[in-house]
Amino acid sequence: MLSHLIILAQAVPSAADAAQNADAGGVTKIFRDFGISWPFLTAQIVNFCVVAVILWRFAFRPVLATLDERKKKIADGLRYTEEMKAKLEAVQQESAASAKRAQADATRIIDEARKAAKEFLEKQTQEAAAKAGDMLAKAEQVIELEKRKMLAEARSEIARLVVETTQRVLAKELSEAERSRYNESAARELTNI
Amino acid sequence: MAHAKAAQKLARQLFAMSIVDGAVSADRVAGVLEYVETRQPANPVMVLKAYRRLVAAEIAKSIALVEHAGAINDAMLAAIAASMTRKYGRSVTATARKSPALLAGLRVQVGDDIYESSVAGQLAALAASV
Protein backbone atom coordinates (compact mmCIF):
# COMPACT_ATOMS: atom_id res chain seq x y z
CA MET A 1 0.00 0.00 0.00
CA LEU A 2 2.79 2.27 0.82
CA SER A 3 4.29 1.81 -2.70
CA HIS A 4 1.02 2.71 -4.24
CA LEU A 5 0.94 5.82 -2.24
CA ILE A 6 4.46 6.70 -3.37
CA ILE A 7 3.56 6.19 -7.03
CA LEU A 8 0.55 8.37 -6.56
CA ALA A 9 2.67 10.92 -4.93
CA GLN A 10 5.06 10.97 -7.82
CA ALA A 11 2.19 11.44 -10.26
CA VAL A 12 0.85 14.37 -8.38
CA PRO A 13 3.87 16.66 -8.75
CA SER A 14 3.04 17.36 -12.34
CA ALA A 15 -0.09 19.06 -11.31
CA ALA A 16 1.60 20.43 -8.32
CA ASP A 17 4.43 21.79 -10.46
CA ALA A 18 1.97 23.65 -12.55
CA ALA A 19 0.41 25.17 -9.52
CA GLN A 20 3.76 25.76 -8.10
CA ASN A 21 4.85 27.70 -11.03
CA ALA A 22 1.66 29.68 -10.81
CA ASP A 23 2.05 30.51 -7.06
CA ALA A 24 5.76 30.74 -6.85
CA GLY A 25 5.46 32.77 -3.80
CA GLY A 26 6.40 32.56 -0.13
CA VAL A 27 4.71 29.24 0.51
CA THR A 28 6.69 27.49 -2.19
CA LYS A 29 9.82 29.04 -1.02
CA ILE A 30 9.15 27.92 2.50
CA PHE A 31 8.45 24.41 1.38
CA ARG A 32 11.59 24.41 -0.73
CA ASP A 33 13.68 25.83 2.09
CA PHE A 34 12.47 23.26 4.59
CA GLY A 35 12.67 20.40 2.12
CA ILE A 36 8.96 19.61 2.23
CA SER A 37 7.85 17.54 -0.67
CA TRP A 38 4.24 17.36 -1.38
CA PRO A 39 4.13 13.77 -2.47
CA PHE A 40 6.02 12.56 0.46
CA LEU A 41 4.05 14.76 2.76
CA THR A 42 0.83 13.44 1.35
CA ALA A 43 2.09 9.93 1.49
CA GLN A 44 3.19 10.46 5.07
CA ILE A 45 -0.09 11.95 5.93
CA VAL A 46 -1.91 9.07 4.33
CA ASN A 47 0.34 6.57 6.00
CA PHE A 48 -0.10 8.27 9.29
CA CYS A 49 -3.85 8.21 8.87
CA VAL A 50 -3.85 4.56 7.95
CA VAL A 51 -1.61 3.68 10.83
CA ALA A 52 -3.69 5.88 13.08
CA VAL A 53 -6.85 4.18 11.95
CA ILE A 54 -5.35 0.77 12.31
CA LEU A 55 -3.95 1.59 15.71
CA TRP A 56 -7.20 3.14 16.80
CA ARG A 57 -9.22 0.16 15.68
CA PHE A 58 -7.01 -2.68 16.79
CA ALA A 59 -4.96 -1.17 19.57
CA PHE A 60 -6.23 1.95 21.18
CA ARG A 61 -9.91 1.04 21.18
CA PRO A 62 -9.47 -2.37 22.87
CA VAL A 63 -6.98 -0.94 25.27
CA LEU A 64 -9.27 1.97 26.01
CA ALA A 65 -12.15 -0.47 26.35
CA THR A 66 -10.08 -2.55 28.72
CA LEU A 67 -9.08 0.55 30.60
CA ASP A 68 -12.70 1.65 30.75
CA GLU A 69 -13.68 -1.78 31.94
CA ARG A 70 -11.05 -1.74 34.61
CA LYS A 71 -12.01 1.78 35.55
CA LYS A 72 -15.62 0.65 35.82
CA LYS A 73 -14.65 -2.35 37.89
CA ILE A 74 -12.58 -0.20 40.16
CA ALA A 75 -15.43 2.27 40.47
CA ASP A 76 -17.84 -0.58 41.18
CA GLY A 77 -15.47 -2.00 43.70
CA LEU A 78 -15.09 1.33 45.39
CA ARG A 79 -18.82 1.88 45.38
CA TYR A 80 -19.40 -1.61 46.79
CA THR A 81 -16.84 -0.91 49.43
CA GLU A 82 -18.50 2.33 50.31
CA GLU A 83 -21.87 0.62 50.47
CA MET A 84 -20.52 -2.15 52.66
CA LYS A 85 -18.87 0.39 54.85
CA ALA A 86 -22.12 2.26 55.21
CA LYS A 87 -24.01 -0.95 55.93
CA LEU A 88 -21.42 -2.00 58.46
CA GLU A 89 -21.70 1.32 60.16
CA ALA A 90 -25.48 1.07 60.16
CA VAL A 91 -25.34 -2.45 61.59
CA GLN A 92 -22.89 -1.32 64.23
CA GLN A 93 -25.15 1.56 65.16
CA GLU A 94 -28.14 -0.76 65.26
CA SER A 95 -26.21 -3.21 67.40
CA ALA A 96 -25.13 -0.44 69.75
CA ALA A 97 -28.70 0.80 69.96
CA SER A 98 -29.99 -2.75 70.68
CA ALA A 99 -27.36 -3.23 73.35
CA LYS A 100 -28.33 0.09 74.86
CA ARG A 101 -32.03 -0.84 74.80
CA ALA A 102 -31.29 -4.24 76.32
CA GLN A 103 -29.26 -2.58 79.02
CA ALA A 104 -32.07 -0.14 79.72
CA ASP A 105 -34.63 -2.99 79.79
CA ALA A 106 -32.45 -5.03 82.13
CA THR A 107 -32.06 -2.06 84.44
CA ARG A 108 -35.76 -1.40 84.39
CA ILE A 109 -36.59 -5.05 85.10
CA ILE A 110 -34.13 -5.14 87.97
CA ASP A 111 -35.60 -1.96 89.41
CA GLU A 112 -39.12 -3.33 89.08
CA ALA A 113 -38.10 -6.60 90.73
CA ARG A 114 -36.50 -4.71 93.61
CA LYS A 115 -39.56 -2.56 94.01
CA ALA A 116 -41.88 -5.59 93.95
CA ALA A 117 -39.71 -7.39 96.49
CA LYS A 118 -39.74 -4.37 98.75
CA GLU A 119 -43.52 -3.99 98.48
CA PHE A 120 -44.00 -7.71 99.16
CA LEU A 121 -41.78 -7.49 102.21
CA GLU A 122 -43.67 -4.48 103.51
CA LYS A 123 -47.00 -6.17 102.88
CA GLN A 124 -45.89 -9.34 104.62
CA THR A 125 -44.60 -7.32 107.54
CA GLN A 126 -47.88 -5.44 107.83
CA GLU A 127 -49.88 -8.66 107.62
CA ALA A 128 -47.72 -10.28 110.27
CA ALA A 129 -48.12 -7.25 112.50
CA ALA A 130 -51.89 -7.27 111.92
CA LYS A 131 -52.08 -10.98 112.71
CA ALA A 132 -50.04 -10.51 115.83
CA GLY A 133 -52.34 -7.66 116.84
CA ASP A 134 -55.41 -9.81 116.19
CA MET A 135 -53.98 -12.67 118.18
CA LEU A 136 -53.16 -10.31 121.00
CA ALA A 137 -56.65 -8.83 120.97
CA LYS A 138 -58.21 -12.30 120.90
CA ALA A 139 -55.99 -13.43 123.73
CA GLU A 140 -57.02 -10.38 125.74
CA GLN A 141 -60.67 -11.10 124.98
CA VAL A 142 -60.24 -14.71 126.06
CA ILE A 143 -58.54 -13.62 129.25
CA GLU A 144 -61.31 -11.11 129.92
CA LEU A 145 -63.98 -13.76 129.31
CA GLU A 146 -62.18 -16.22 131.54
CA LYS A 147 -61.93 -13.59 134.23
CA ARG A 148 -65.64 -12.78 133.99
CA LYS A 149 -66.48 -16.47 134.00
CA MET A 150 -64.36 -17.01 137.08
CA LEU A 151 -65.95 -14.04 138.82
CA ALA A 152 -69.42 -15.31 137.92
CA GLU A 153 -68.58 -18.77 139.17
CA ALA A 154 -67.12 -17.33 142.36
CA ARG A 155 -70.21 -15.16 142.82
CA SER A 156 -72.49 -18.16 142.28
CA GLU A 157 -70.50 -20.31 144.63
CA ILE A 158 -70.46 -17.62 147.27
CA ALA A 159 -74.20 -17.10 146.87
CA ARG A 160 -74.81 -20.82 147.09
CA LEU A 161 -72.70 -21.05 150.23
CA VAL A 162 -74.44 -18.06 151.76
CA VAL A 163 -77.88 -19.50 150.96
CA GLU A 164 -76.93 -22.93 152.20
CA THR A 165 -75.50 -21.50 155.37
CA THR A 166 -78.57 -19.36 155.87
CA GLN A 167 -80.82 -22.35 155.28
CA ARG A 168 -78.92 -24.40 157.81
CA VAL A 169 -78.92 -21.62 160.34
CA LEU A 170 -82.61 -20.88 159.85
CA ALA A 171 -83.49 -24.58 159.99
CA LYS A 172 -81.87 -24.72 163.39
CA GLU A 173 -82.67 -21.28 164.74
CA LEU A 174 -86.27 -20.66 163.62
CA SER A 175 -88.72 -21.51 166.37
CA GLU A 176 -92.16 -22.98 165.81
CA ALA A 177 -93.81 -19.74 166.82
CA GLU A 178 -91.81 -17.83 164.25
CA ARG A 179 -92.61 -20.40 161.63
CA SER A 180 -96.26 -20.22 162.51
CA ARG A 181 -96.27 -16.42 162.23
CA TYR A 182 -94.53 -16.67 158.87
CA ASN A 183 -97.11 -19.21 157.70
CA GLU A 184 -99.95 -16.88 158.63
CA SER A 185 -98.30 -14.06 156.76
CA ALA A 186 -97.79 -16.34 153.75
CA ALA A 187 -101.41 -17.49 153.87
CA ARG A 188 -102.60 -13.87 153.87
CA GLU A 189 -100.37 -13.14 150.92
CA LEU A 190 -101.58 -16.18 148.97
CA THR A 191 -105.25 -15.47 149.61
CA ASN A 192 -104.86 -12.01 148.11
CA ILE A 193 -103.54 -13.31 144.77
CA MET B 1 -97.56 -44.05 115.35
CA ALA B 2 -101.06 -44.29 113.88
CA HIS B 3 -102.12 -46.59 116.74
CA ALA B 4 -100.88 -44.09 119.34
CA LYS B 5 -102.77 -41.25 117.66
CA ALA B 6 -105.97 -43.31 117.55
CA ALA B 7 -105.55 -44.29 121.23
CA GLN B 8 -104.97 -40.64 122.23
CA LYS B 9 -108.00 -39.54 120.32
CA LEU B 10 -110.21 -42.18 121.99
CA ALA B 11 -108.81 -41.27 125.42
CA ARG B 12 -109.67 -37.60 124.86
CA GLN B 13 -113.17 -38.53 123.80
CA LEU B 14 -113.67 -40.72 126.89
CA PHE B 15 -112.26 -37.98 129.12
CA ALA B 16 -114.64 -35.42 127.62
CA MET B 17 -117.51 -37.72 128.53
CA SER B 18 -116.21 -38.00 132.12
CA ILE B 19 -116.58 -34.26 132.91
CA VAL B 20 -119.77 -33.09 134.62
CA ASP B 21 -120.20 -29.43 135.60
CA GLY B 22 -116.55 -28.75 135.06
CA ALA B 23 -115.37 -31.56 137.31
CA VAL B 24 -114.49 -35.20 136.89
CA SER B 25 -117.41 -37.43 137.80
CA ALA B 26 -116.62 -40.68 139.57
CA ASP B 27 -119.67 -42.37 138.05
CA ARG B 28 -118.67 -41.40 134.58
CA VAL B 29 -115.13 -42.63 135.15
CA ALA B 30 -116.52 -45.98 136.30
CA GLY B 31 -118.63 -46.14 133.18
CA VAL B 32 -115.66 -45.48 130.97
CA LEU B 33 -113.67 -48.22 132.64
CA GLU B 34 -116.52 -50.65 132.18
CA TYR B 35 -116.78 -49.73 128.55
CA VAL B 36 -113.09 -50.33 127.93
CA GLU B 37 -113.30 -53.64 129.79
CA THR B 38 -116.26 -54.93 127.83
CA ARG B 39 -115.74 -53.46 124.39
CA GLN B 40 -111.94 -53.95 124.30
CA PRO B 41 -111.08 -51.19 121.86
CA ALA B 42 -107.81 -51.26 119.91
CA ASN B 43 -104.73 -50.79 122.14
CA PRO B 44 -106.70 -50.69 125.40
CA VAL B 45 -103.63 -50.27 127.62
CA MET B 46 -102.50 -47.24 125.65
CA VAL B 47 -106.01 -45.78 125.83
CA LEU B 48 -106.26 -46.31 129.58
CA LYS B 49 -102.85 -44.76 130.23
CA ALA B 50 -103.75 -41.66 128.23
CA TYR B 51 -107.15 -41.50 129.96
CA ARG B 52 -105.57 -41.78 133.40
CA ARG B 53 -103.15 -38.95 132.56
CA LEU B 54 -105.98 -36.66 131.50
CA VAL B 55 -108.11 -37.50 134.57
CA ALA B 56 -105.16 -36.99 136.95
CA ALA B 57 -104.41 -33.61 135.41
CA GLU B 58 -108.02 -32.57 135.72
CA ILE B 59 -108.24 -33.72 139.33
CA ALA B 60 -105.00 -31.90 140.12
CA LYS B 61 -106.63 -28.72 138.89
CA SER B 62 -109.25 -29.10 141.61
CA ILE B 63 -106.83 -29.76 144.42
CA ALA B 64 -104.59 -27.16 145.99
CA LEU B 65 -101.61 -28.95 147.52
CA VAL B 66 -100.39 -26.76 150.39
CA GLU B 67 -96.83 -27.55 151.41
CA HIS B 68 -95.86 -26.04 154.72
CA ALA B 69 -93.03 -25.91 157.22
CA GLY B 70 -94.24 -25.34 160.73
CA ALA B 71 -97.83 -25.38 161.99
CA ILE B 72 -100.82 -24.64 159.78
CA ASN B 73 -104.48 -24.65 160.81
CA ASP B 74 -107.68 -25.46 158.98
CA ALA B 75 -108.66 -21.81 158.74
CA MET B 76 -105.60 -21.11 156.65
CA LEU B 77 -106.39 -24.09 154.42
CA ALA B 78 -109.98 -22.97 154.03
CA ALA B 79 -108.89 -19.44 153.16
CA ILE B 80 -106.45 -20.74 150.59
CA ALA B 81 -109.09 -23.06 149.12
CA ALA B 82 -111.60 -20.22 148.88
CA SER B 83 -109.02 -17.98 147.24
CA MET B 84 -108.18 -20.61 144.62
CA THR B 85 -111.84 -21.32 143.98
CA ARG B 86 -112.41 -17.63 143.26
CA LYS B 87 -109.38 -17.46 141.07
CA TYR B 88 -110.05 -20.53 138.91
CA GLY B 89 -113.85 -20.36 138.90
CA ARG B 90 -114.24 -23.99 139.98
CA SER B 91 -114.34 -25.81 143.25
CA VAL B 92 -110.85 -26.28 144.69
CA THR B 93 -110.05 -28.20 147.84
CA ALA B 94 -106.89 -27.67 149.86
CA THR B 95 -104.76 -30.48 151.26
CA ALA B 96 -101.76 -29.97 153.47
CA ARG B 97 -98.40 -31.64 153.25
CA LYS B 98 -95.47 -31.01 155.55
CA SER B 99 -92.28 -29.92 153.82
CA PRO B 100 -89.43 -28.95 156.18
CA ALA B 101 -87.33 -27.93 153.18
CA LEU B 102 -89.37 -24.70 152.99
CA LEU B 103 -87.90 -23.64 156.39
CA ALA B 104 -90.92 -21.40 156.91
CA GLY B 105 -93.91 -20.33 154.80
CA LEU B 106 -96.18 -22.01 152.28
CA ARG B 107 -96.14 -23.34 148.74
CA VAL B 108 -99.47 -23.96 146.99
CA GLN B 109 -99.68 -26.05 143.82
CA VAL B 110 -102.86 -26.17 141.74
CA GLY B 111 -102.39 -28.29 138.64
CA ASP B 112 -99.29 -26.88 136.96
CA ASP B 113 -99.50 -23.52 138.77
CA ILE B 114 -97.34 -22.90 141.84
CA TYR B 115 -97.71 -20.07 144.34
CA GLU B 116 -94.96 -19.78 146.90
CA SER B 117 -94.27 -17.60 149.90
CA SER B 118 -91.52 -19.34 151.80
CA VAL B 119 -88.08 -18.65 153.21
CA ALA B 120 -86.50 -21.32 151.00
CA GLY B 121 -88.09 -19.79 147.92
CA GLN B 122 -86.84 -16.34 148.80
CA LEU B 123 -83.35 -17.64 149.44
CA ALA B 124 -83.40 -19.46 146.09
CA ALA B 125 -84.54 -16.28 144.34
CA LEU B 126 -81.76 -14.38 146.08
CA ALA B 127 -79.20 -16.97 144.95
CA ALA B 128 -80.53 -16.84 141.35
CA SER B 129 -80.43 -13.04 141.23
CA VAL B 130 -76.84 -13.01 142.44
Chai-1 contact restraints between the chains, C-beta under 6 A:
chainA,res_idxA,chainB,res_idxB,connection_type,confidence,min_distance_angstrom,max_distance_angstrom,comment,restraint_id
A,R155,B,V130,contact,1.0,0.0,6.0,A-B,restraint_1
A,A159,B,A127,contact,1.0,0.0,6.0,A-B,restraint_2
A,A159,B,V130,contact,1.0,0.0,6.0,A-B,restraint_3
A,V163,B,L123,contact,1.0,0.0,6.0,A-B,restraint_4
A,V163,B,A127,contact,1.0,0.0,6.0,A-B,restraint_5
A,T166,B,L123,contact,1.0,0.0,6.0,A-B,restraint_6
A,L170,B,L103,contact,1.0,0.0,6.0,A-B,restraint_7
A,A171,B,L103,contact,1.0,0.0,6.0,A-B,restraint_8
A,L174,B,A104,contact,1.0,0.0,6.0,A-B,restraint_9
A,E176,B,G70,contact,1.0,0.0,6.0,A-B,restraint_10
A,R179,B,G70,contact,1.0,0.0,6.0,A-B,restraint_11
A,R179,B,A104,contact,1.0,0.0,6.0,A-B,restraint_12
A,S180,B,G70,contact,1.0,0.0,6.0,A-B,restraint_13
A,S180,B,A71,contact,1.0,0.0,6.0,A-B,restraint_14
A,Y182,B,A104,contact,1.0,0.0,6.0,A-B,restraint_15
A,Y182,B,G105,contact,1.0,0.0,6.0,A-B,restraint_16
A,N183,B,H68,contact,1.0,0.0,6.0,A-B,restraint_17
A,N183,B,G70,contact,1.0,0.0,6.0,A-B,restraint_18
A,N183,B,I72,contact,1.0,0.0,6.0,A-B,restraint_19
A,N183,B,L106,contact,1.0,0.0,6.0,A-B,restraint_20
A,A186,B,G105,contact,1.0,0.0,6.0,A-B,restraint_21
A,A186,B,L106,contact,1.0,0.0,6.0,A-B,restraint_22
A,A186,B,S117,contact,1.0,0.0,6.0,A-B,restraint_23
A,A187,B,M76,contact,1.0,0.0,6.0,A-B,restraint_24
A,E189,B,S117,contact,1.0,0.0,6.0,A-B,restraint_25
A,L190,B,I80,contact,1.0,0.0,6.0,A-B,restraint_26
A,L190,B,V108,contact,1.0,0.0,6.0,A-B,restraint_27
A,L190,B,Y115,contact,1.0,0.0,6.0,A-B,restraint_28
A,L190,B,S117,contact,1.0,0.0,6.0,A-B,restraint_29
A,T191,B,A79,contact,1.0,0.0,6.0,A-B,restraint_30
A,T191,B,S83,contact,1.0,0.0,6.0,A-B,restraint_31
